[in-house]
Amino acid sequence: MDPTLSIQLPTFAAEPPDSWAPVLDLAATADAVGVDRLYVSDHVVFGEELETYADPKQGGTAGGRQPTGPDGHWLDPLTVLSVLAGTTQRIRLGTAILLAALRTPAALAKQVATLDVLSSGRLDLGVGVGWQRAEYDACGLPFHRRGDLLDHTLGVCQKLWTEPVTAVHDEFLDVERIHAMPKPVQAGGVPIWVSGRINDRTVRRVVRFGSGWIPWGDHIADPGPGIDALHRALDEAGRSGDDLAVQGSLVVQRDGDQVDLARTFERLPALLAAGVTDVKLVHRWPVDPQQAPAVRSLLTEAVERFAARTPR
């Protein structure tokens, strides 16, 4: 598959902004200049034990820090993408990540299928289990079963997206002859990108559900070994590892106060050689309207540098 270039929208803020319009404008700019994909993130509620974000045993990442306090403003990702489906033309829309297990599976399947239809098949669903017990508590769900709940949710979604009449019989749901329309535009349903460290559970989830993998923890800096492990598992399961999409992070480098895109893209060949297919340009994107021309120029140059170094 051809490599793609992506960015993540800042759909959260430590303090309430005067307006979220600049975030939507950033998405429109990325669409106009040729960025291939944009992502938005997710939190439903916050507790007050935010240090858990740095605990890998709870699903966090070592040395990480939650970017806002408990009263940070986080927009709902699927609502944001619904708005962007109507204000962009060609860019793909993705979650990285949606805490899918916090949503009722049938309702989530309907919402995602509707968004896929309205965006003309431009949606990618990145999912993960998250790190915060408080969110599961607030939704009345057992945190220790979060992996099982995510698998159940994805299974129900894929059945409702692909089967004309669905039955589900597992420990969470027991139903017969369920009809769900509309179906997603994309053949096989909305592509699911599984986030997580490479362990037995993540590998099984990717093999069963995944069109893509979003590395987490140490795999963000070095995705190569994880990609190799997933390719082997997919090949053993009768799926081609070459069809797996993988997100990789390309951190924007700076020279003093100036962005240095030439140095930034020096790492691109190594990411592509490792098997990364979607290159996320990691940057603290300004949303000050006065900086909009500079952001447009930066994104335009990034797209040009990416195109010059990748097969299309």
Residue frames as qw, qx, qy, qz and C-alpha x, y, z in Angstrom:
[[0.000, 0.888, 0.460, 0.000, 0.00, 0.00, 0.00],
 [0.350, 0.636, -0.045, 0.687, 1.13, 3.55, -0.67],
 [0.384, -0.249, -0.506, 0.731, 2.50, 5.43, 2.37],
 [0.114, -0.822, -0.403, -0.385, 0.30, 8.16, 3.79],
 [0.258, 0.197, -0.362, 0.874, 0.96, 11.30, 5.85],
 [0.405, -0.688, -0.576, -0.172, -1.21, 12.18, 8.84],
 [0.055, 0.370, -0.396, 0.839, -1.59, 14.65, 11.69],
 [0.302, -0.489, -0.782, 0.241, -3.49, 14.63, 14.99],
 [0.112, -0.701, -0.206, -0.673, -5.92, 17.45, 15.72],
 [0.161, 0.061, -0.632, 0.755, -5.68, 19.16, 19.13],
 [0.453, -0.489, -0.492, -0.560, -9.28, 18.46, 20.14],
 [0.632, -0.595, -0.435, 0.240, -8.50, 18.97, 23.82],
 [0.182, 0.669, -0.179, 0.698, -7.38, 21.95, 25.86],
 [0.385, -0.139, -0.673, 0.616, -6.33, 22.51, 29.45],
 [0.112, 0.404, 0.365, -0.831, -8.52, 25.62, 29.59],
 [0.485, 0.645, 0.586, -0.076, -11.69, 26.40, 27.63],
 [0.356, 0.033, 0.365, 0.860, -10.70, 28.06, 24.34],
 [0.264, 0.368, 0.084, -0.888, -12.50, 31.12, 23.03],
 [0.770, 0.397, -0.067, -0.494, -13.56, 29.01, 20.05],
 [0.727, -0.128, 0.652, 0.176, -12.92, 25.56, 18.60],
 [0.638, 0.745, 0.086, -0.178, -13.19, 26.98, 15.08],
 [0.122, 0.786, -0.584, -0.160, -9.38, 27.16, 14.61],
 [0.490, -0.214, 0.845, 0.009, -9.18, 23.38, 15.17],
 [0.678, 0.514, 0.517, -0.098, -11.76, 22.83, 12.43],
 [0.369, 0.888, -0.195, -0.192, -9.85, 25.29, 10.25],
 [0.233, -0.588, 0.760, 0.150, -6.66, 23.27, 10.78],
 [0.625, 0.149, 0.766, 0.005, -8.46, 20.18, 9.50],
 [0.571, 0.774, 0.236, -0.141, -9.68, 22.09, 6.44],
 [0.103, 0.855, -0.469, -0.198, -6.14, 23.29, 5.77],
 [0.429, -0.323, 0.836, 0.112, -4.73, 19.76, 6.05],
 [0.657, 0.451, 0.601, -0.065, -7.41, 18.58, 3.62],
 [0.430, 0.883, 0.021, -0.187, -6.66, 21.37, 1.15],
 [0.048, 0.808, -0.566, -0.157, -2.86, 20.98, 1.05],
 [0.725, 0.336, -0.576, -0.172, -2.84, 17.19, 0.66],
 [0.238, -0.335, 0.822, -0.393, -2.37, 15.61, 4.08],
 [0.409, -0.027, -0.841, -0.353, -3.81, 12.10, 3.78],
 [0.580, -0.462, -0.670, -0.032, -5.35, 11.43, 7.19],
 [0.114, -0.524, 0.375, -0.756, -6.19, 13.16, 10.46],
 [0.511, -0.257, -0.797, 0.194, -6.77, 11.67, 13.88],
 [0.359, -0.611, 0.146, -0.690, -8.67, 12.72, 16.98],
 [0.270, 0.112, -0.870, 0.398, -8.39, 11.28, 20.50],
 [0.592, -0.479, -0.482, -0.435, -10.86, 10.33, 23.22],
 [0.147, -0.032, -0.783, 0.603, -11.70, 10.63, 26.89],
 [0.324, -0.597, -0.644, -0.353, -15.21, 10.36, 28.28],
 [0.466, -0.865, -0.035, -0.185, -14.55, 11.52, 31.86],
 [0.435, 0.481, -0.589, 0.482, -11.57, 11.89, 34.18],
 [0.720, -0.597, -0.315, 0.161, -10.86, 10.75, 37.66],
 [0.142, -0.959, 0.227, -0.090, -8.11, 12.34, 39.73],
 [0.744, -0.410, 0.462, 0.255, -5.42, 9.63, 39.59],
 [0.603, 0.777, -0.112, -0.140, -3.82, 10.95, 36.41],
 [0.170, -0.683, 0.704, 0.098, -0.39, 9.63, 37.35],
 [0.790, 0.073, 0.606, -0.060, -1.67, 6.24, 36.16],
 [0.630, 0.757, -0.080, -0.156, -0.98, 7.48, 32.62],
 [0.184, 0.738, -0.647, 0.047, 2.70, 6.73, 33.31],
 [0.553, -0.285, 0.753, -0.215, 2.02, 3.17, 34.55],
 [0.378, 0.262, -0.748, -0.479, 2.37, 0.53, 31.81],
 [0.005, 0.105, 0.974, -0.200, 0.73, -2.06, 34.08],
 [0.297, 0.529, 0.558, -0.566, -2.51, -0.05, 33.90],
 [0.551, 0.635, 0.497, 0.216, -2.26, 0.58, 30.15],
 [0.015, 0.970, -0.080, -0.229, -0.24, 3.81, 30.34],
 [0.763, 0.511, -0.155, 0.365, 3.20, 4.52, 28.96],
 [0.698, -0.425, -0.169, 0.551, 6.38, 4.85, 31.03],
 [0.351, -0.198, 0.064, 0.913, 7.40, 8.47, 31.47],
 [0.012, 0.517, 0.559, 0.648, 4.18, 9.72, 29.90],
 [0.003, -0.269, -0.452, 0.850, 2.07, 12.56, 31.21],
 [0.193, 0.690, 0.697, 0.030, -1.62, 13.20, 30.71],
 [0.331, 0.313, 0.193, 0.869, -1.76, 16.44, 28.67],
 [0.284, -0.575, -0.074, -0.764, -4.48, 18.11, 30.76],
 [0.169, -0.136, 0.744, -0.632, -5.72, 18.01, 34.31],
 [0.154, 0.332, 0.923, -0.120, -9.00, 16.33, 35.26],
 [0.276, 0.735, 0.398, -0.474, -10.94, 19.42, 34.17],
 [0.132, -0.285, 0.581, 0.751, -9.36, 19.53, 30.72],
 [0.623, 0.470, 0.153, -0.606, -11.78, 20.04, 27.83],
 [0.235, -0.154, 0.888, 0.364, -11.92, 16.97, 25.54],
 [0.592, 0.270, -0.155, -0.743, -14.28, 16.96, 22.58],
 [0.811, 0.084, 0.557, -0.159, -16.09, 13.76, 21.69],
 [0.251, -0.345, 0.683, 0.593, -14.16, 12.27, 18.75],
 [0.284, 0.371, 0.830, 0.305, -17.04, 10.88, 16.71],
 [0.125, 0.878, 0.384, -0.256, -18.94, 14.16, 17.00],
 [0.130, -0.725, 0.337, 0.587, -15.88, 16.06, 15.80],
 [0.267, -0.112, 0.806, 0.515, -15.40, 13.69, 12.87],
 [0.286, 0.642, 0.711, 0.014, -19.07, 14.07, 11.96],
 [0.081, 0.905, 0.054, -0.413, -18.54, 17.81, 11.62],
 [0.180, -0.579, 0.591, 0.532, -15.35, 17.27, 9.62],
 [0.453, 0.241, 0.820, 0.254, -17.08, 14.81, 7.30],
 [0.296, 0.824, 0.483, 0.010, -19.16, 17.76, 6.10],
 [0.014, -0.964, 0.114, 0.240, -16.38, 20.36, 5.99],
 [0.264, -0.526, 0.701, 0.403, -13.59, 18.35, 4.30],
 [0.699, 0.473, -0.224, -0.488, -13.49, 16.71, 0.89],
 [0.784, 0.382, -0.488, -0.043, -10.83, 14.03, 0.58],
 [0.047, 0.511, -0.747, 0.422, -8.81, 13.56, 3.77],
 [0.639, -0.241, -0.729, -0.045, -9.39, 10.33, 5.72],
 [0.419, -0.617, 0.207, -0.633, -10.83, 10.68, 9.23],
 [0.704, -0.012, -0.693, 0.154, -9.64, 8.52, 12.10],
 [0.608, -0.746, 0.082, -0.258, -9.71, 8.00, 15.86],
 [0.708, 0.257, -0.507, 0.420, -6.46, 7.42, 17.70],
 [0.175, -0.131, -0.958, -0.184, -7.82, 6.17, 19.82],
 [0.596, -0.365, -0.152, -0.699, -11.50, 5.63, 20.62],
 [0.190, -0.173, 0.866, -0.428, -12.20, 3.86, 23.91],
 [0.478, -0.067, -0.609, -0.629, -14.71, 1.70, 22.09],
 [0.385, -0.234, -0.877, 0.165, -15.57, -0.55, 25.03],
 [0.022, 0.246, 0.480, -0.842, -17.15, 2.42, 26.84],
 [0.467, 0.165, -0.204, -0.845, -19.86, 2.58, 24.17],
 [0.748, 0.154, 0.560, -0.321, -22.78, 0.19, 23.78],
 [0.401, -0.149, 0.741, 0.517, -21.74, -1.98, 20.82],
 [0.344, 0.580, 0.701, 0.233, -24.93, -1.76, 18.73],
 [0.046, 0.956, 0.192, -0.219, -25.21, 2.00, 19.22],
 [0.294, -0.650, 0.459, 0.530, -21.52, 2.44, 18.35],
 [0.453, 0.127, 0.763, 0.443, -21.92, 0.31, 15.23],
 [0.259, 0.807, 0.526, 0.074, -24.80, 2.52, 14.08],
 [0.103, -0.933, 0.047, 0.341, -22.93, 5.77, 14.79],
 [0.374, -0.473, 0.600, 0.526, -19.77, 4.62, 13.03],
 [0.437, 0.338, 0.751, 0.362, -21.62, 3.22, 10.02],
 [0.177, 0.910, 0.369, -0.072, -23.56, 6.48, 9.67],
 [0.194, -0.843, 0.271, 0.423, -20.35, 8.49, 9.81],
 [0.457, -0.167, 0.716, 0.500, -18.76, 6.25, 7.20],
 [0.375, 0.618, 0.654, 0.224, -21.73, 6.73, 4.88],
 [0.055, 0.969, 0.195, -0.138, -21.80, 10.51, 5.34],
 [0.253, -0.759, 0.429, 0.419, -18.03, 10.78, 4.77],
 [0.754, 0.552, -0.258, -0.245, -18.22, 8.64, 1.61],
 [0.979, -0.013, -0.122, 0.160, -16.13, 5.89, 3.16],
 [0.352, 0.712, -0.365, 0.486, -13.33, 8.01, 4.64],
 [0.585, -0.675, 0.251, -0.372, -13.40, 6.66, 8.20],
 [0.610, 0.207, -0.717, 0.267, -10.80, 4.60, 10.10],
 [0.673, -0.661, -0.055, -0.327, -11.64, 3.41, 13.63],
 [0.418, 0.388, -0.676, 0.466, -8.59, 3.31, 15.89],
 [0.734, -0.560, -0.167, -0.346, -9.40, 1.60, 19.19],
 [0.385, 0.313, -0.725, 0.477, -7.75, 0.73, 22.48],
 [0.548, -0.490, -0.670, 0.104, -8.55, -0.20, 26.06],
 [0.164, -0.850, 0.054, -0.497, -7.24, 2.97, 27.71],
 [0.469, 0.211, -0.637, 0.574, -5.45, 3.39, 31.02],
 [0.180, -0.272, 0.344, -0.880, -7.99, 5.02, 33.33],
 [0.114, -0.279, -0.933, 0.196, -10.14, 2.99, 35.72],
 [0.168, 0.382, 0.399, -0.817, -12.36, 6.01, 36.44],
 [0.395, 0.222, -0.411, -0.791, -13.77, 6.01, 32.93],
 [0.411, -0.108, -0.883, -0.198, -14.90, 2.41, 33.21],
 [0.101, -0.317, -0.746, 0.577, -16.30, 3.06, 36.70],
 [0.243, 0.331, 0.116, -0.904, -18.28, 6.05, 35.42],
 [0.523, 0.167, -0.530, -0.646, -19.74, 3.95, 32.60],
 [0.810, -0.192, 0.326, -0.449, -20.64, 1.12, 34.97],
 [0.877, 0.360, -0.316, -0.029, -18.13, -1.28, 33.41],
 [0.827, -0.502, 0.164, 0.196, -15.49, -3.50, 35.06],
 [0.127, 0.868, -0.449, -0.168, -12.01, -2.14, 34.37],
 [0.429, -0.408, 0.799, 0.101, -10.44, -5.58, 34.80],
 [0.643, 0.344, 0.681, 0.069, -12.56, -6.87, 31.89],
 [0.229, 0.764, -0.099, -0.596, -11.69, -4.01, 29.54],
 [0.015, -0.361, 0.799, 0.480, -9.94, -6.29, 27.04],
 [0.203, 0.301, 0.931, 0.033, -12.88, -8.70, 26.92],
 [0.257, 0.737, 0.423, -0.460, -15.30, -5.80, 26.57],
 [0.143, 0.648, -0.393, -0.637, -13.30, -4.33, 23.67],
 [0.069, -0.108, 0.924, 0.359, -13.23, -7.67, 21.84],
 [0.228, 0.516, 0.804, -0.189, -16.97, -8.06, 22.37],
 [0.216, 0.764, 0.134, -0.593, -17.64, -4.53, 21.09],
 [0.098, 0.514, -0.611, -0.594, -15.53, -5.00, 17.96],
 [0.149, 0.089, 0.968, 0.179, -17.09, -8.36, 17.25],
 [0.267, 0.650, 0.637, -0.318, -20.62, -6.97, 17.46],
 [0.181, 0.739, -0.138, -0.634, -19.70, -3.99, 15.28],
 [0.018, 0.346, -0.784, -0.515, -18.18, -6.13, 12.55],
 [0.193, 0.310, 0.930, 0.033, -21.18, -8.47, 12.51],
 [0.237, 0.747, 0.454, -0.424, -23.66, -5.59, 12.30],
 [0.107, 0.691, -0.330, -0.634, -21.61, -3.94, 9.54],
 [0.107, 0.367, -0.813, -0.439, -21.29, -7.03, 7.37],
 [0.061, 0.199, 0.978, 0.018, -24.19, -9.44, 7.99],
 [0.287, -0.350, -0.432, -0.780, -27.73, -8.81, 6.70],
 [0.724, -0.552, -0.154, -0.385, -29.22, -10.49, 9.77],
 [0.250, 0.511, -0.680, 0.463, -27.09, -10.83, 12.91],
 [0.815, -0.509, -0.254, -0.112, -27.06, -13.08, 15.95],
 [0.180, 0.604, -0.593, 0.500, -24.74, -12.58, 18.93],
 [0.863, -0.443, -0.205, -0.129, -24.32, -15.13, 21.69],
 [0.518, 0.315, -0.546, 0.577, -21.60, -14.42, 24.23],
 [0.402, -0.383, -0.660, 0.506, -21.39, -13.60, 27.92],
 [0.049, -0.260, -0.162, 0.951, -22.31, -9.95, 27.33],
 [0.482, 0.299, -0.114, -0.815, -25.11, -10.22, 24.77],
 [0.292, 0.131, 0.945, 0.072, -27.62, -12.84, 23.63],
 [0.460, 0.527, 0.118, -0.705, -29.74, -11.77, 20.63],
 [0.493, 0.198, 0.787, 0.313, -31.18, -13.31, 17.45],
 [0.318, 0.606, 0.596, 0.420, -32.18, -11.90, 14.07],
 [0.164, -0.771, -0.123, 0.603, -30.97, -8.33, 14.48],
 [0.535, 0.639, 0.329, 0.445, -31.06, -5.98, 11.48],
 [0.318, -0.719, -0.015, 0.618, -28.81, -2.89, 11.32],
 [0.503, 0.547, 0.364, 0.561, -28.78, -0.36, 8.50],
 [0.688, 0.667, -0.259, -0.118, -27.11, 1.49, 6.91],
 [0.910, -0.120, 0.087, 0.386, -24.04, -0.62, 6.32],
 [0.283, -0.702, 0.278, 0.592, -20.70, 1.19, 5.99],
 [0.580, 0.739, -0.188, -0.286, -19.67, 2.22, 2.49],
 [0.090, 0.635, -0.765, -0.064, -16.33, 0.47, 2.83],
 [0.839, 0.065, -0.496, -0.213, -16.34, -3.20, 1.87],
 [0.661, -0.036, -0.653, 0.368, -15.95, -5.38, 4.95],
 [0.452, -0.813, -0.346, 0.120, -16.95, -2.55, 7.26],
 [0.013, -0.963, 0.221, -0.156, -15.01, 0.37, 8.70],
 [0.697, 0.325, -0.515, 0.378, -11.29, -0.50, 8.99],
 [0.674, -0.736, -0.032, -0.045, -10.27, -1.13, 12.61],
 [0.448, 0.584, -0.496, 0.462, -6.83, -0.05, 13.77],
 [0.795, -0.525, -0.295, 0.076, -5.89, -1.75, 17.04],
 [0.079, 0.795, -0.412, 0.438, -3.68, 0.17, 19.47],
 [0.836, -0.526, 0.121, -0.101, -1.48, -1.47, 22.06],
 [0.203, -0.640, 0.736, 0.087, 1.82, -2.98, 23.03],
 [0.684, 0.241, -0.638, -0.259, 2.73, -6.23, 21.35],
 [0.344, -0.227, 0.831, -0.375, 1.57, -8.98, 23.68],
 [0.127, 0.169, 0.964, 0.162, -0.55, -12.08, 23.14],
 [0.225, 0.650, 0.619, -0.380, -3.83, -10.20, 23.59],
 [0.199, 0.715, -0.149, -0.653, -2.95, -7.38, 21.19],
 [0.001, -0.283, 0.826, 0.487, -1.68, -9.82, 18.57],
 [0.173, 0.356, 0.918, 0.001, -4.87, -11.86, 18.75],
 [0.223, 0.735, 0.384, -0.513, -6.97, -8.69, 18.50],
 [0.142, 0.603, -0.431, -0.655, -5.09, -7.49, 15.43],
 [0.056, -0.071, 0.936, 0.340, -5.36, -10.90, 13.76],
 [0.161, 0.488, 0.847, -0.139, -9.08, -11.12, 14.45],
 [0.152, 0.853, 0.433, -0.248, -10.19, -7.54, 13.83],
 [0.233, -0.739, 0.135, 0.618, -7.35, -5.37, 12.66],
 [0.645, 0.714, 0.149, 0.230, -6.76, -3.62, 9.37],
 [0.324, 0.727, -0.299, 0.527, -4.07, -1.58, 11.11],
 [0.710, -0.406, -0.395, 0.419, -1.91, -1.29, 14.21],
 [0.025, -0.893, 0.114, -0.435, -1.25, 1.86, 16.27],
 [0.650, 0.076, -0.571, 0.495, 1.89, 1.24, 18.36],
 [0.464, -0.828, -0.043, -0.312, 1.88, 2.18, 22.05],
 [0.747, -0.613, 0.188, 0.176, 4.52, 2.48, 24.74],
 [0.440, -0.530, 0.536, 0.488, 8.06, 1.57, 23.68],
 [0.578, 0.333, 0.662, 0.341, 6.77, 0.50, 20.27],
 [0.247, 0.941, 0.178, -0.148, 6.12, 4.14, 19.34],
 [0.121, -0.830, 0.451, 0.305, 9.86, 4.84, 19.17],
 [0.009, -0.380, 0.877, 0.293, 10.72, 1.48, 17.59],
 [0.784, 0.164, 0.192, -0.567, 7.76, -0.16, 15.82],
 [0.451, 0.472, -0.702, -0.285, 9.88, -2.56, 13.73],
 [0.023, 0.126, -0.975, 0.182, 9.92, -5.62, 16.04],
 [0.458, 0.296, 0.592, -0.594, 6.19, -5.28, 16.66],
 [0.606, 0.507, -0.230, -0.568, 5.49, -5.09, 12.94],
 [0.314, 0.353, -0.871, -0.131, 7.55, -8.23, 12.37],
 [0.183, 0.047, 0.901, -0.392, 5.64, -10.08, 15.11],
 [0.553, 0.422, 0.340, -0.632, 2.28, -9.07, 13.67],
 [0.525, 0.495, -0.511, -0.467, 3.28, -10.03, 10.13],
 [0.140, 0.202, -0.969, 0.039, 4.24, -13.50, 11.36],
 [0.311, 0.221, 0.770, -0.512, 0.99, -13.91, 13.26],
 [0.571, 0.499, 0.044, -0.650, -1.11, -12.73, 10.32],
 [0.429, 0.428, -0.721, -0.336, 0.69, -15.02, 7.90],
 [0.003, -0.061, 0.976, -0.211, 0.17, -17.98, 10.26],
 [0.391, 0.376, 0.612, -0.575, -3.55, -17.12, 10.43],
 [0.459, 0.429, 0.702, 0.336, -3.86, -17.08, 6.65],
 [0.155, 0.962, 0.192, -0.114, -3.91, -13.30, 6.35],
 [0.669, 0.451, -0.038, 0.589, -1.22, -11.38, 4.50],
 [0.474, -0.592, -0.204, 0.619, 0.99, -9.29, 6.75],
 [0.305, 0.079, 0.315, 0.895, 1.61, -7.02, 3.75],
 [0.146, -0.633, -0.538, -0.536, -2.00, -5.82, 4.02],
 [0.470, -0.664, -0.453, 0.364, -1.54, -4.48, 7.57],
 [0.138, 0.823, -0.005, 0.551, -1.51, -0.69, 7.90],
 [0.665, -0.386, -0.361, 0.528, 0.79, 0.64, 10.65],
 [0.036, -0.980, -0.044, -0.191, 0.99, 4.10, 12.15],
 [0.727, -0.067, -0.188, 0.658, 4.45, 5.49, 12.82],
 [0.194, -0.941, -0.180, 0.212, 5.45, 8.74, 14.51],
 [0.589, 0.364, 0.036, 0.720, 7.71, 11.32, 12.90],
 [0.338, -0.772, -0.310, 0.440, 8.46, 13.98, 15.50],
 [0.347, 0.876, 0.071, 0.327, 8.91, 17.47, 14.07],
 [0.695, -0.205, -0.150, 0.673, 12.43, 18.68, 14.81],
 [0.006, -0.991, -0.131, -0.012, 13.36, 22.24, 15.67],
 [0.620, 0.191, -0.122, 0.751, 16.41, 24.42, 15.22],
 [0.053, -0.030, -0.287, 0.956, 15.96, 26.98, 17.96],
 [0.403, 0.367, 0.410, -0.731, 12.59, 28.62, 17.38],
 [0.511, 0.421, -0.401, -0.633, 12.31, 27.34, 13.81],
 [0.905, 0.082, 0.378, -0.178, 10.85, 24.06, 12.59],
 [0.007, -0.561, 0.736, 0.378, 13.43, 22.01, 10.69],
 [0.883, 0.239, 0.167, -0.369, 11.54, 19.80, 8.25],
 [0.586, 0.574, -0.571, -0.029, 14.69, 18.70, 6.43],
 [0.016, 0.362, -0.855, 0.371, 16.00, 17.11, 9.62],
 [0.675, 0.002, 0.437, -0.594, 12.51, 15.89, 10.53],
 [0.875, 0.353, -0.054, -0.325, 12.22, 13.81, 7.36],
 [0.205, 0.587, -0.783, 0.019, 15.64, 12.21, 7.75],
 [0.368, -0.144, 0.863, -0.314, 13.98, 9.44, 9.80],
 [0.736, 0.305, 0.042, -0.603, 11.30, 8.76, 7.19],
 [0.609, 0.383, -0.661, -0.214, 13.22, 6.08, 5.22],
 [0.069, 0.196, -0.913, 0.352, 13.83, 4.06, 8.40],
 [0.525, 0.146, 0.513, -0.663, 10.12, 4.13, 9.30],
 [0.744, 0.395, -0.201, -0.500, 9.09, 3.02, 5.83],
 [0.440, 0.392, -0.808, -0.006, 11.73, 0.28, 5.79],
 [0.163, -0.114, 0.846, -0.494, 10.41, -1.03, 9.12],
 [0.047, -0.367, -0.907, -0.203, 6.93, -1.42, 7.64],
 [0.101, 0.525, 0.403, -0.742, 5.20, 1.80, 8.69],
 [0.270, 0.462, 0.681, 0.500, 2.50, 2.75, 6.19],
 [0.093, -0.889, -0.317, -0.317, 0.99, 5.86, 7.82],
 [0.520, 0.072, -0.293, 0.799, 3.43, 8.49, 9.04],
 [0.258, -0.883, -0.393, -0.015, 1.99, 10.77, 11.73],
 [0.358, 0.506, -0.176, 0.765, 3.75, 14.12, 11.83],
 [0.527, -0.619, -0.506, 0.288, 3.95, 14.77, 15.58],
 [0.237, 0.283, -0.053, 0.928, 3.83, 18.47, 16.35],
 [0.041, -0.557, -0.585, 0.588, 2.06, 20.83, 18.72],
 [0.228, 0.483, 0.531, 0.658, -0.06, 22.40, 16.02],
 [0.006, -0.184, -0.271, 0.945, -0.84, 26.05, 16.77],
 [0.074, 0.620, 0.761, 0.175, -4.50, 26.98, 16.66],
 [0.073, -0.640, -0.143, 0.752, -3.99, 30.73, 17.00],
 [0.573, 0.731, 0.370, 0.002, -5.68, 32.23, 13.91],
 [0.080, 0.931, -0.283, -0.217, -2.76, 34.63, 13.50],
 [0.327, -0.487, 0.774, 0.240, -0.47, 31.64, 12.94],
 [0.795, 0.364, 0.444, -0.196, -2.75, 30.00, 10.36],
 [0.585, 0.764, -0.246, -0.120, -0.68, 31.16, 7.33],
 [0.027, -0.642, 0.763, -0.074, 2.52, 29.76, 8.88],
 [0.633, -0.060, 0.740, -0.219, 0.78, 26.45, 9.67],
 [0.781, 0.560, 0.178, -0.209, -0.49, 26.19, 6.10],
 [0.375, 0.784, -0.494, -0.039, 3.00, 26.82, 4.78],
 [0.296, -0.465, 0.819, -0.161, 4.46, 24.20, 7.13],
 [0.741, 0.162, 0.611, -0.225, 1.90, 21.56, 6.14],
 [0.683, 0.703, -0.067, -0.186, 2.35, 22.34, 2.45],
 [0.190, 0.714, -0.674, 0.025, 6.11, 21.88, 2.73],
 [0.499, -0.260, 0.798, -0.219, 5.66, 18.68, 4.73],
 [0.812, 0.393, 0.365, -0.229, 3.37, 17.21, 2.06],
 [0.557, 0.768, -0.303, -0.087, 5.89, 18.14, -0.64],
 [0.054, -0.609, 0.782, -0.120, 8.83, 16.61, 1.24],
 [0.667, -0.042, 0.697, -0.260, 6.81, 13.47, 1.97],
 [0.796, 0.545, 0.159, -0.210, 5.78, 13.07, -1.67],
 [0.377, 0.779, -0.499, -0.045, 9.38, 13.50, -2.84],
 [0.109, -0.481, 0.849, -0.192, 10.54, 10.64, -0.60],
 [0.555, 0.075, 0.769, -0.309, 7.72, 8.13, -1.04],
 [0.037, 0.089, 0.826, 0.555, 6.34, 6.07, -3.94],
 [0.443, 0.343, 0.364, -0.744, 2.87, 7.09, -5.05]]
